[in-house]
């Protein structure tokens, strides 16, 4: 039995089709990423899967239980962490967890030990008696996730869990997700953070305008666009003239400046390296480093969502 099964799921808001005929499964024990730009249909999907919003058509089951017809049973096996905070600022972290435990019907004998364990895991135990309004955004997010885990669910829904957070909170949350998954928890993660999906997820579904463009592991998705390869150069000198000259090397389809490096996109990295090095020797420009790169998940995302269309005519970026 899969943790999640979705069949031809569709949701209309008037004339807007937020989710369009979506079908996928999430096996038990998987970290499944739902990746897409803002407005792609990610949050609508997660609201349907958690029983908050009813679909226009199609079905969704949680461990075999239909989320519409068996809502209470389906929801009893999940923890839900929404994108927007659901904590009470005027209560302490401890009281927020106690309240959440009551909502999830956690037995009284287990509430305190579970709350203590979670607060220590998320490194906010020393602030457990402080009112939450004094917490940073990252601390509030960690507490929100702890509240979603208070019932020890076998399935965790996370909607944009690390959006806009500090580095420490990001690292803590990602490690907790990995640890939970090693214990057998299935995680459904919506995000527009491509690097997060690449690092965390066993499989990724890329959704855009309510339609799933692809579902596969990050590495397999990268292989679908092997034509998007790049030669990356770090140079001692960098100028508009140098960038312009490198952009006109045969087989260079695009050139972009990434920090202190240049990326020359090509389907023939070998010939581009040879031509680029010949130009640099002729101009007495010393390269600091030269690397060839395969496609990234970001490039897959850009290609599959059509976000590259507005950049096709931009060959040079300075």
C-alpha positions, 0 to 999 in steps of 0.5 A: 500500500502506498502512503499517497495515491492521487488519480486525475486530481483537478481543482477549479476556482471559477475559471482558474484551473489550479490543479489539472488532472494530476496523477501520482503515487508516493510509496511509504518511506519516501521523501517526495518533493513537489516542486514548482514556481509560486502559483503552480498549484503546490499549496492547492494540492497539499490542501486537497491531500490534507482534507482542507479543500475538496477537489473538483474531480479525481481522488486522493487516498492516504494509506488507502483511505479516501481523504474525502470519504474517510477524512478523520481516519486519513488525517489521523495518520498525518502531520501537517505543517502549513506554509503560514504559521499556526502558532499562538504568539501569546502562548509559550512554546510549551503551551503551543505544543500541549495545545497541538497535542490535544488537537491530535488526541495525543494521550496525556501520559505521552504529551510532556515527554513528546514535547520535551523530545521535540523541543530538544530536537529543534534546539528551542528547549531552553526557550520553552517557557517564553512566549512565542512573540519574542521568537525569530522567524526561524525559531517559529518555523521550527516550533511549527514543525514540532507541532506537526510532529507531536502525534508521531505521524507516519506521513508528514506534509511540509509546505515550503518548510524552509522558505526565507529562513536563516542558515541554522534553522535550515540545517536543523530542519533538513537534518530532522527531516532526514532523521525522520525519514530514516525512521520510516516517516514518509515526507511530502515536501512542497517547495520552490527551492530547487537546491532543497529538492535536489538535496532532500528528495528521493523523487521530485514532481515538477508542477507548473500551471497546475500540470505535472511536467515530470516525475523522477529522481533528481539525477534522472531528471538531469539526464533528460536534458543532457544537452544543457552542459556547460564549461565554467571558467574563473579568470584573473581578468573579467571584462565585457569584451572578454565575455563578448568574445567567449560568447561568440565561440562556435557551439556556445549557446548561452553565456552567463556570469555566476558570481566570479565565474562564467558559464558557457552553455553548449552541447559540445563542451570539448570543442568549447574548452579548446576554443576558449583556452586558445582565445585566453592564451592569445590574449594572455589571460590566465584562467584560475579554474576550468570545469565542465558541468552537467545539467543541474536540477535548476536547469531541468526546472527552467526547461520544463516550466518554460521559464527559459523562453524569455532568455533564449535571445539573451546570449550575454550576461554581464 
